């Protein structure tokens, strides 16, 4: 890994080029320039700051109820998420999770997975600091057979050892993993736990039986303050995340140079209070404008049932998606909208997420004033290689809904229990009160207020990806 001196040299060169050796620093930046940079930086950095929230809660804050363990510790939980799980917005309740962070600075990590049933879906979703889904290990990529995978950072230059199925490279040295293992029903939890216990994560030196390299120094992780992602404290967290990135990614050099003029991403701790008052106000205004742009983008494309398949993926995929689907020069807005609406969503080949924010008449979903239905015509259930689900979320918290039957979703594994109409259709009832009259099996409990729905299609067939099949609308009930 490049040392701090090398990294600071890159920043100095960038600033020199951009400022033409005239002047730099906050005193040389006009409020208008600072506001424009802050607006762009908020859209660029929001997903990284949200990623830091998860990192801090899961790895650093040992007193946090969401704490999973230290870096490079495989943490699995054979249970389903509930409304008490608050670290990740828009979670799922289909697949018990393993969630852990890897630190690849000193050496690569080796991930081992067991052979499992042909019909069971699983995957390890590998996510870098930008929130790119840079690789997968699992049913749809490497298969359900046993395998051993070496996960390396950008600067590792070792040789692939014997016994490794594949080498997977990340462009950042700290990465997050989300493992999903399909649960067929409550009676299947013991088998899921058995599978999770067979997953293994170890340093390359341990795999080889050699001496471990010296450990890298531990960064001074700033304490997470909830709500900071939505105000001026955001910039200090962005500053820290840029130090973890070490250097700008492709196409980010110019923005990094302008941020460095404001003291962000230079390797020194950013001090918002030390900025001139007019620059402070400019950063606040830019953040507000950046968030407004995010909200505007979401409102504009909220009716697109295939949107999730365009918002999650590798860096290369998102750059192409931004250009072809939204006529944007960078993928920053896509990463940010994805992080805001459903942090750590899957790439389209693994899963797509038709999302419902409004009903068929274009009105926001609100169960305090309406009841709703969703109807799959005969033969029109979601086309998937693995399974599908429909999950309810509170519109304010983006978390599961407390309800008397502890039901947060309806999915394909429940088909035997769902009531089928005489014409072969399957109607789901979405409302705050039990429907009764023999329809409780098809009831998805809603809050007494705003809500949204996410349909998950794991292993979507081509018809679900190209729009040949489209998800049914949410209809206001008569």
ABEGO torsion letter per residue (X at the ends): XBBAAAAAAAAAAAAAAAAGGABBEAAABBAAAAAAAAAAAAAAAAAAAAAAAAAAAAAABAABAABAEBBGBBBBBBBBBBAABAABBGBBAABBBBBBBBBAAABBBBBBBBBBBAABBBBBBBBBAAGBBABBBEAAAAEABBBBBBBBBAABABBBBBGBABBBBBABABBBBBBBBBBAEAAAAAAAAAAAAABBBBBAAAAAGBBBBBBBBBBBBBBBBBGAAABAAAAAAAAAAAAAAGBBBBGAAAAAAAAAAAGBGAGBBBBAAABBAAAAAAAAAAAAAAAAAAAAAAAAAAABAAAAAAABEBAAAAAAAAAAAAGBABAAAAAAAAAAABBGBBBAAABBBBBBABBAAGBBBBAAABBBBBBBBBGABBBBABBBBBBBBBAAAGBBBBBAAGBABBBAAAAAABBBBAAGBBBBBBBABBAEGGAAAABBBBBBEBBBBBBBBBGBBAAAAAGABBBBBBBBBX
